Amino acid sequence: MSAVAASVTNVAKVAKLPYCVPSMAEINARPYSGLTAVSTFSGGGGSSLGYRMAGIRVRWASEFIEAARETYRANFPDTIIDARDIREVTPESILAATKLRAGELDIFDGSPPCAAFSAAGKGAKGWGHERHYSDGAQQRVDDLFYEYARLVEGLQPKVFIAENVKGLVRGVAIGYFKLILQRLKDCGYNVEARVINAAWLGVPQARERLVFIGVRNDLDAPPAFPKPLPYSYTVREALAGLSGGVETELSMVRYSVGAEWRKLRQGHGSERYINLVRAHYDAPCPTISANAGNVSAASVAHPAECRKFSVAETRRLCSFPDDFVLTGNPRQQIERMGRAVPPVMMAAIAQTVSKTIFAKAA
């Protein structure tokens, strides 16, 4: 069993084994636990893959961006995927599609788009404005958490799990966070939110995210979060044994960020371009954002070569299987992973919820 698989099975104590994410065939061969989930803001399927790793069946998913739906369908052909804007989705339509009644769903998942609160974004200046995606789609995102809460209230799942950037609990956004937290509690849930670093859950990326877990009040159980592993994986460990070429369009040589990259030491960021970081081989990769495949934009870059990480390397660093299907051009493929919840991180969260909250409720 790989160390990643072990981290999903027993996050409390496990020896550090070589980094290895199971293949899609191996993941799909795992038995189901009997728990079911519904996913919103599903993207290319990072969270859904994490639930599948933990033995949880995702029966229905919602994704507004067509390019992301293409990736999702390629990897989860048996999951119903709804293309509507989340504002048009009703609890009744989800229940009808899944053949469930209110209160029967085990887990309601969602990662409302979070760029408006990201430390890499414009902060409050970006609130109320539409966000643009590389495939041309655009959508206002700073109000979507309330749409998520609306669906929680109507579906009354036993547990909900929501993810967002840690910027939601910093600066002026804290007021918004408090409103969201209270809204979720008012739906009838015991709710707790914590900032979790994916690097301590088996992902070779120092990606900090705010995770909300809510347990329906009648279950009389507190939210449960995974315990951090006693180690982390480095870029070098994640990329070990990886073969294959690098997409030529990911070179930064012709751009000003490339010239700036040459001035940086491994593990250091630029003062001129705030989001430009030259990764270090012997540390977890800095956060891979949606811009990680845009060669003219400042974002994390390769430790030794003047380029962005390749698609294959990004799969490893984001904890996707090597054979996870990605659609679109390299920039779009990397964007899908940069927007996703790392599957191994979600698997650890889902496994913890399954073994604590649902085990006690059984």
N, C-alpha and C positions, 0 to 999 in steps of 0.2 A: 504494500500500500504506500502510495506517495505521501510526502509530508503535507501536501495540500489536502488530499483526501483525509489524512489523519486529523488535520485541523478542523475539518467539518465534523468528523466523528467525535473528537474529544479535544475541545479547545483549551481545557484546563491544563493538561500535562501531556506533552508529546515530545519525543526526541526530534531534533532537526534532521530531516532527510533531504535529499536533493529536491529542488523545486521541480514540480511536474504537475500540470493540470491534466486530468483525464481527457481522453478523446470524446467526441460527441457520441460515438457508438458505445463507449464504456458508460457514459452518463445515462444514455437512454436505456441501457440494459439494467439499470438499478431499479429495484422494486419500488412501487409507490407506497407511501405510508398510510394512505386513506384520507389525508387532509387535502382540501382543495383551496385554490386561491383565484382571485381576480386581480388583474394588473391594469393600472391606468398610467398614462404618460410612459408607455412601455418602451419607446425607442426601438433599438435594434434587438432588445431582448436580454440585456445584462441581468436585470433582476429576475426575469423569468428563468434564465439558465441557472441562477443561484438557487431558486426554489426547486427546480428539477434535480439539481445536485443533492438537495436535502430530501428528496423523495416526495415532494409536494406537486400535485398536478395543477397547472394553471389552465383553467377552463375557458377564460375569456380575457382579452386584452384590448386596450384602446390606444391608438396612436394616430395623431393628426398629420404627421409628416410622411409623405408618400415614399421618399427614399428610405426612411427608417422602416416603414411597413414591408418594403421589399426584402430587407435583411431579416426582419422578424419572420416573415412567411417562409423564407428559405431554410430556417432552422427549427421552426415550430409549426409544421404544416397541420397539426391536429388541433391547434388552438384557434378559437374564433377570434378574429381581429376586427375591431370596429374602427372605421376611418373618420368618424364624425369629430368635429370640435367637441371637446369635453363639455362645453356649455350646453350642447344639444343632447347629451347623454342623460337618461333618466334612470333612477334605480329600478323602475319597473321594466325597462328594456333589458337591463343586465339580468334581472331575475328571470325574465321570459327566455332569454338566450341560454342561460345556464340551467333552466328548469329547477330553480331553487326558490324557496320562500324567504321573506325577510327574516333574518336571524339565523339562517342555516349555514351561510357562508363562513368558512373557517378563517381565512385571511384575506384582507383587502389591502392591496399594495399600491403604492404610487410615489412617483418622484416628480412633483410639479416643476416645470422648468424654472431654473433658479438664477439665470444670468443677471437679473435685476439686483440680486443681493450678493453677487460674487465679489470677492476682493479684487478680482482681475477686471471687473466691469466698471461702470460709471457710478455705482451706488445709487443714492436717492435721485440723482439727475436722470437716471434711466427709467424711473418708475412712470407708469402710464404710457410708455412708448412701445411700439411693436418691435419684436426681435426678428432678425433676418437669419435664415438658414442657407447653407451652401447650395441647396437645390432650388432656391428662389422663394420658398414658402416664408410667410411671416405671420406673427401672432403676438398679441400682448400677453405677458406672462406673470406680471407681479400680482395679479388677482386670482391666480388659478388654485391656490391653496383653499380658497373658500369654495371652489367647485368640488374639490376633493372632499371637504368636510360635508358638503351637501349630500354627496353620494354615501358617505359613511352614515349619516343620519338616516337615510332612506333604506340602506341595505342592512344596517345593524349587524355587521360581521362580528364574530367572536373576538377577533383581534385585527387591528390595522397596523401596518408598518409603512411609514412615510420617510422619505429622504430628501435632504436639501443641503445647500452649502452652509458652512459654519458662519458665513457672513451674516446670516439671519440673526445671530445672537451677538452682533457687534455694532457699535455706533448707534445711529438713529434707527436702524432696523430692529433693535431690541423691542421697541414699542409694537412693531408689527408682529414680532414673534410672540409676544404676550397675548395679543389679540387672537392669533391663530391657536395658541395653546388652550386658551379659554373656550374658543369655539369648538374645538375637538372634545374638550371635557364636557361641554354642554350637550354633546350628542349622546352622553350616557356612558362615558369611559373614564377609567383610571389611566392617565396619560403621563408619560415621562419622556423627556428628550435629552439626548446626550451627544456630544461630539465624539465621533469614533474615527480613529486613524486606521485605514485599510492595511497599512504596513504591519500592524500588530495582529492581523487576522489572516496572514498567509499570502497577502498580495505584495509584490515587489514594487510598491508605489506608495509614497507618503501622501496619501489622499485623505484629507480630513473632511468628514461629512457629518451633518447634523441628522440624527436618526430619531424619529418619533415612534414610540410603540404605545399603542392603546389597547387595554383589555376591557371588554364590556363589564360593566359594574356587577351584573348578576353572576359572573364567573368567580368573583371574590378572589382574584389573584393579582399580584403586582406585575408590572411589566418586567421583562427579563432581557438582559443584554449579555452578549458573549464576553467571556473573560479573555483578556489579551494573551497572546502567545508570549513565551519568554525570549523570543528571537524574531528577527525580521529577515527578509530575503533582499539581496542586492541586485543591481542591474547585471553584474557579471554572472551571478548564479541563475538569474532568470533567462539569460540569453545563451547559456551553456548548451552546446550541441546543436544550435539552430543553424540550419543551412538554407541556401537560397539567395537570390540576388536582392539588390536594393533598388527601389524605383528611382530612376534618374531624376524625375520631376520633384524629388524631395531634397535636392541639393540647395543649400543656401549661398553658394559661392557668389552668385551675381547680385546679392541683395545686401543692404546695409546691415541687416541683422547678422549676416555671415561675417562681415568685417568685424563687427563687435564681438561675435563668438570667439574669434581668434585671440582676442585680448583676455579672455576669461580663462581662469584655471578650472579644472574639474571640480564640480560641487559648488561653484560660485555663480551668482546672478549679476546682471548688468544694472548699473545705476542709471544709465541712459535709457535703456528699454526695460521697464520695470518687470515685465513678465518673461524676459529672456533668461534662461538658466542653462548652463552647461552641466549636464548630469555627471555624476561620479560613478565609476564602475563599481566601487566598493561600498555603496550606500543604496538604499531604496531610491527609485526614480522619483523626482519631484512630480507634482500633480500633472497629469496629462489632460489638457483641456480640449475643448472643441476646436481650437485653433492649432492644435499640435501638428496638423498636416499642411498648414498654410505656410509655405516657405518664406513669404515676405513678412509674416507676422512674428512678433516676439512671443515665444513660448518655449517649452522645454526642448532641448536639442541633444544630439548624440554626444557622448563623452569625448570621443577621439576623432570623429569625422565631421566636417562642416556640412551637416545635414540634419534633417529631422529623422526621428526613428522611422524605420520602414514599417509597412503594414504588419509583416510577420513579427517584428520586434514588439510592436505596439500590442499585438495580441498577447504576447507573453507578459508584458509589463502591466496589462490590464486584467490579467488572469482569465483570458478566454482560451479555449482549446485551440491548438494549431489548425484544426480542421473546421473551426467555426466559420460558416459562410458569410462573407461580406460582399455587398453589392455596391455598384457605383465606381467612380474613379478613386485613386489612392487617397486624395484629400477627403472625400466623402466617407470612405471606409474608416479612416482614422477619426473623423468627426463623430461617427457613430459610437466608437469606443470611448472617445473623450467625453461624450455626454452620458455614458452608461454608468450604472452602479457596477463596480467590479463583481463578477459572479461569485468568486470565492468569498468575498466579504459578505454578500447577501446570503450565501449558503450557511455561513457561520451564524448569522443572525437568525435565519429560519430554523436551523437545527436547534438552536438554544430555545427559541419559542416553542418548538415542537416538544422538546424534552422536559420543559418546565411547565409552561402554562397549560398546554393540552394534556400532558401527562397527569397533572393535578386535577384537571377538569373531568378526566375520564372516570 
